[in-house]
Amino acid sequence: MSIVIAGAKRTPFGRYQGGLSETEPLDLAVHAARAALGAAGTDPDTIDQIFVGNCIPGAFEAASVTGRQIGLKLGIDKFTTTVDTACCSPLTALRLARWAIGLGEARAALVVGVESMSRVPHLSRQLRAGVRIGEVKLIDPIFPITYPGYSSVAVDASDGAERYGVPKRMLDAFAMGSHLKWADAARAGKFTDEIAPIRARKGRGEALVTEDEQPRPDGSVARISMLPPVFGSKTTTPGNAPGLNDGATAMVVMSEERAKELGAPVLAELVEQVGATDAPNGISWIPAIAIRKVLERSGLRIDDMDLIEINEAFAAMPLVSTKILADGDEERWLRLIERTNVNGGAVAIGHPFGASGLRIVMTLAYELRRRGGGTGVAAICGGLTQGEAAVVKVAGRGGK
């Protein structure tokens, strides 16, 4: 059974404490979902199930069944599943939608990814029982991003780059390139395909947010190289990592048969998806493992891919993973890099954890469509080294 993407939209990705920081994540998700439904020309009543990816539900006013809250606000009273696989969450949600459609439990599904880093609260475990004397300690769940008993993700990214011989100067250059590629794409109007502008309140005013707020194309490799490493890492700096961001993404997926019945447009075919794991410190190379797995299941090779999207959780991820996929061949590695994140990535665009997985897939699909069709692969890493990968195909180019 062929499963297709009929509509895909996202909000702009806001900077930490930026233009979207006072917008509830529920509203970000609903906005992206309505835009995706509109792009698919699909009535909400045609949606059979909803799948939502979100990492930090504490950012919601009610930190439970966040997906159900989204569905009800959309007026869709259908069963909703919310998943947390860290940054993999929205692609895991998309994989669940594929399963539901493949099993015949659904013919059309809405998939949403959302994160509002600006609204994540500080936490205290002391106050529930009361504090009789002494200081109250507040934990920040997003600073640094780490897991008890393990190194911070910044350290893991740095160690992965060192293990595979990717020097800091290359990390910094790739990061600056992400900003410059974003600027070229923005000037060409490429992001208008995927972005649904949103009116947001900030302070006493309100403004229409139309584009991503994180990119800094006026920077330089020299400036980035001056930034010191963070959280005890050797090469991870604020310059070769994304910021903390706010945003939401959404897709309408359905069987090809259902799309024909509804007269829905087909952006791309969702050919295959997989999840993968490795050692808990392997976040920089897990995209390569996931890509190899999904390509093997699809009967394809990395050299068959017209475009590649690897989420820039840090600059180390696309560089380490493409080097692995090139099997150590330097020329092949450079050719893969040239096809990777051609419109910039999360270092520039931003990385709202629970939203980015769908963002890389829709960015890939829209760019393949602009190029007349083709096949591409997208992959993302998640905390404690889980990975998700998806192959998408856009018709055209001689039937490819």
C-alpha positions in Angstrom: 0.0 0.0 0.0 1.3 3.4 -0.9 1.1 6.1 1.8 1.3 9.7 0.7 1.8 13.1 2.3 -1.1 15.3 1.2 -0.3 18.4 3.1 2.6 19.7 5.2 3.0 23.0 7.0 4.8 24.5 9.9 4.9 27.7 11.9 8.0 29.8 11.6 10.5 28.7 14.2 11.0 31.3 16.9 14.0 32.2 18.9 14.2 31.5 22.6 12.1 34.3 24.3 11.4 35.6 20.8 8.3 36.3 18.8 6.5 33.0 19.7 7.5 32.8 23.3 4.2 34.0 24.7 2.1 31.8 22.4 0.8 28.6 24.1 2.3 25.4 22.5 -1.3 24.2 22.1 -2.0 27.2 19.8 1.2 26.7 17.8 0.2 23.1 17.2 -3.4 23.9 16.2 -2.2 26.6 13.8 0.2 24.3 12.0 -2.4 21.5 11.9 -5.1 23.8 10.4 -2.6 24.9 7.8 -1.7 21.3 6.9 -5.3 20.4 6.6 -5.9 23.4 4.4 -2.9 22.5 2.2 -4.4 19.0 1.8 -7.8 20.4 1.0 -9.0 18.0 3.7 -12.0 18.4 5.9 -11.2 17.6 9.6 -14.0 15.0 9.5 -11.9 12.9 7.1 -9.1 12.4 9.7 -9.4 9.0 11.4 -6.6 9.3 14.0 -4.1 11.9 15.3 -0.5 11.3 16.3 1.5 14.0 18.1 5.2 14.2 19.0 6.2 16.4 21.9 9.2 16.1 24.3 8.4 18.5 27.2 4.7 18.4 28.0 5.4 20.6 31.0 5.4 23.6 28.6 1.6 23.1 28.2 -0.8 24.5 30.7 -2.0 21.0 31.3 0.9 18.6 31.0 -1.1 15.5 29.9 -2.7 14.1 26.8 -1.4 17.0 24.9 -2.4 15.4 21.6 -6.0 15.0 22.8 -6.0 18.7 23.7 -4.8 19.6 20.2 -7.4 17.3 18.5 -10.3 18.8 20.5 -9.3 22.3 19.8 -9.3 21.4 16.1 -12.8 20.0 16.4 -11.5 16.5 15.6 -12.9 14.0 18.1 -10.8 11.0 17.1 -8.4 8.9 19.1 -5.1 10.7 19.6 -1.7 9.3 20.6 1.1 11.5 22.0 4.6 10.1 21.9 8.0 11.2 23.4 11.1 9.8 21.8 13.0 13.1 22.4 13.9 14.8 19.1 12.7 11.7 17.2 9.1 12.3 18.5 7.4 13.7 15.4 9.0 11.1 13.1 7.9 8.4 15.5 4.4 9.8 15.4 4.6 9.7 11.6 5.7 6.1 11.7 2.8 5.3 14.0 0.5 6.9 11.4 2.0 4.7 8.7 1.4 1.6 10.8 -2.3 2.7 11.4 -2.9 3.2 7.7 -1.0 0.1 6.7 -3.0 -2.0 9.2 -6.3 -0.5 7.9 -7.1 1.2 11.3 -7.0 4.6 9.5 -7.2 5.8 6.0 -6.1 9.4 6.8 -4.2 10.6 9.7 -3.0 14.0 11.1 0.5 14.1 12.5 1.7 17.0 14.6 5.0 17.9 16.2 5.3 20.8 18.7 7.7 22.3 21.2 7.9 25.6 23.1 11.2 25.9 24.7 10.5 29.4 25.9 7.6 28.1 28.0 9.3 25.2 29.7 9.0 25.8 33.5 11.7 25.5 36.1 11.0 22.6 38.4 11.3 21.9 42.1 10.8 18.5 43.8 11.0 20.1 47.2 7.8 22.1 47.3 5.4 19.2 47.1 6.4 18.1 50.6 7.2 21.6 51.8 10.4 23.3 52.7 10.8 24.0 56.5 14.2 25.6 56.3 17.0 26.3 53.7 17.1 27.1 50.1 14.7 26.0 47.4 16.5 24.5 44.4 15.0 24.9 40.9 16.0 22.6 38.1 16.1 23.8 34.5 15.1 20.8 32.3 16.7 22.4 29.2 20.0 23.7 30.6 22.1 21.6 30.1 20.2 18.9 28.2 21.4 15.8 29.9 20.2 12.5 31.4 21.1 11.2 34.8 24.1 9.0 34.7 25.2 10.2 31.2 27.2 13.0 29.6 25.4 16.0 28.2 24.4 15.8 24.6 26.9 18.6 23.8 29.7 16.3 25.1 28.4 13.3 23.1 28.3 15.4 19.9 31.8 16.6 20.5 33.2 13.2 21.3 31.5 11.8 18.2 33.2 14.4 16.0 36.5 13.6 17.5 36.0 9.8 17.1 35.3 10.2 13.4 38.0 12.9 12.7 35.8 15.9 12.2 37.7 18.9 13.4 36.2 22.0 15.1 37.0 24.2 12.1 34.8 22.0 9.9 32.0 22.1 12.4 32.2 25.9 12.5 32.3 26.2 8.7 29.4 23.9 8.2 27.4 25.8 10.8 28.1 29.1 9.1 27.1 27.5 5.8 23.8 26.5 7.3 23.0 30.2 7.9 24.1 31.2 4.4 22.1 28.4 2.7 19.1 29.4 4.7 19.5 33.0 3.5 19.8 32.0 -0.1 16.7 29.8 0.2 14.7 32.6 2.0 15.6 35.1 -0.7 14.3 32.6 -3.3 11.1 32.3 -1.4 11.6 28.6 -0.8 10.2 28.5 2.7 6.9 30.0 1.7 5.8 26.5 0.7 6.1 25.2 4.2 5.6 28.1 6.5 2.2 29.2 7.7 2.7 32.7 9.2 1.2 33.2 12.6 -0.1 36.2 14.5 1.5 36.2 18.0 1.4 38.3 21.1 4.6 39.7 22.5 4.4 42.0 25.5 1.7 44.5 24.9 1.7 44.2 21.2 0.9 41.6 18.5 2.8 40.9 15.3 2.6 38.6 12.3 5.6 36.2 12.5 6.4 35.2 8.9 9.9 33.7 9.0 12.3 31.8 11.2 14.0 34.0 13.8 17.2 32.1 14.5 19.3 32.5 11.4 22.3 34.9 11.4 23.6 35.0 7.9 25.5 38.2 8.7 27.9 36.2 10.9 31.2 34.6 9.9 33.3 31.5 10.5 35.8 33.7 12.4 33.1 34.9 14.9 31.8 31.3 15.4 35.3 30.0 15.9 35.9 32.4 18.8 33.0 31.0 20.8 34.1 28.7 23.7 33.0 25.1 24.1 30.1 24.5 26.4 29.2 21.9 29.1 32.6 20.4 29.2 32.7 19.5 25.6 35.8 19.8 23.4 34.3 21.4 20.2 30.6 22.0 20.8 29.9 25.7 21.0 26.8 27.9 20.7 28.0 28.7 17.2 27.9 25.1 15.9 24.7 24.1 17.7 21.1 25.3 17.3 19.3 27.5 19.8 16.4 26.7 22.0 13.4 27.3 19.9 9.6 27.4 19.6 7.5 26.0 16.8 5.1 23.4 15.5 4.8 21.2 12.4 2.0 19.2 10.9 1.3 16.7 8.1 -1.8 15.0 6.7 -0.9 11.5 5.5 -3.3 9.0 3.9 -3.4 6.0 1.7 -2.9 6.7 -2.0 -6.4 5.3 -2.6 -8.0 7.6 0.0 -6.2 10.6 -1.5 -7.7 9.7 -4.9 -11.1 9.4 -3.4 -10.8 12.9 -1.8 -9.1 14.5 -4.7 -6.3 15.4 -2.3 -3.0 16.6 -3.7 0.1 14.4 -3.3 3.2 16.2 -2.1 5.3 13.0 -1.8 5.1 9.3 -1.2 6.3 8.1 2.2 8.3 5.1 1.0 9.6 3.7 4.2 10.5 4.6 7.8 12.5 3.0 10.6 13.7 3.6 14.1 17.2 2.6 15.3 19.3 2.7 18.4 23.0 2.4 19.4 25.2 3.1 22.4 23.7 5.9 24.5 26.5 8.3 23.6 26.1 7.8 19.9 23.9 10.6 18.9 26.3 12.0 16.2 26.3 8.8 14.2 22.8 7.4 14.8 21.4 9.2 11.8 23.8 7.2 9.6 22.7 3.9 11.2 19.0 4.8 10.7 19.6 5.9 7.1 21.4 2.6 6.3 18.6 0.6 7.8 15.8 2.5 6.0 17.7 2.3 2.7 18.2 -1.4 3.1 14.5 -1.9 3.7 13.7 0.2 0.6 16.2 -1.6 -1.6 18.1 1.7 -2.2 21.6 3.0 -1.8 22.8 6.3 -0.4 24.1 7.2 -3.9 20.5 6.9 -5.2 19.4 9.8 -3.0 19.0 13.1 -4.8 18.8 15.0 -1.5 19.6 14.2 2.2 18.3 15.9 5.3 20.0 15.2 8.6 18.8 17.3 11.5 21.5 19.6 12.8 21.0 18.9 16.5 24.7 19.9 16.3 26.8 20.4 13.2 28.5 17.1 14.2 25.4 15.1 13.2 25.3 15.6 9.5 29.1 15.7 9.2 29.8 12.5 11.2 26.9 10.7 9.6 27.7 11.5 6.0 31.3 10.5 6.6 30.1 7.1 7.8 27.7 6.8 4.9 30.6 7.6 2.6 32.6 4.6 4.0 35.6 6.9 4.7 35.9 7.9 1.0 36.8 11.7 1.2 35.5 12.6 -2.3 32.3 10.6 -1.8 31.9 12.3 1.6 32.1 15.8 0.0 29.5 14.8 -2.6 27.1 13.6 0.1 27.7 16.9 2.1 26.8 18.9 -1.1 23.4 17.1 -1.2 22.7 17.5 2.6 20.6 20.2 4.1 20.8 22.3 0.9 18.5 25.0 2.3 20.2 25.1 5.7 19.4 23.2 8.8 18.6 23.5 12.4 21.7 25.4 13.3 20.1 28.3 11.3 16.4 27.4 11.2 16.1 26.3 14.8 15.4 23.1 16.6 12.1 22.9 18.6 12.7 19.3 19.7 9.3 17.9 19.2 8.8 19.7 15.8 12.0 19.2 13.9 11.5 15.7 12.6 8.5 16.7 10.5 10.2 19.9 9.4 13.1 18.0 7.8 10.8 15.7 5.9 8.6 18.5 4.6 11.7 20.6 3.7 13.0 17.6 1.8 9.7 16.9 0.0 9.2 20.5 -1.1 12.7 20.9 -2.4 12.4 17.6 -4.4 9.2 19.0 -5.9 10.9 22.2 -6.9 13.6 20.2 -8.6 11.1 18.3 -10.6 11.0 15.1 -8.5 13.3 12.6 -7.1 14.0 10.5 -4.0 15.5 11.7 -0.7 16.1 10.5 2.9 15.7 12.4 6.1 17.1 11.4 9.5 17.2 12.7 13.1 18.9 11.7 16.3 17.2 11.7 19.7 18.4 11.7 23.3 20.3 8.6 24.6 20.8 7.6 20.9 17.6 6.7 19.2 17.2 7.6 15.6 14.5 7.9 13.0 14.8 7.9 9.2 12.3 8.2 6.4 12.6 7.9 2.6 10.3 10.1 0.5 9.7 10.1 -3.2 8.3 12.9 -5.4 7.0 11.9 -8.8 8.7 13.4 -11.8 12.1 13.4 -13.5 11.3 10.7 -15.9 9.3 8.7 -13.5 11.8 8.6 -10.6 
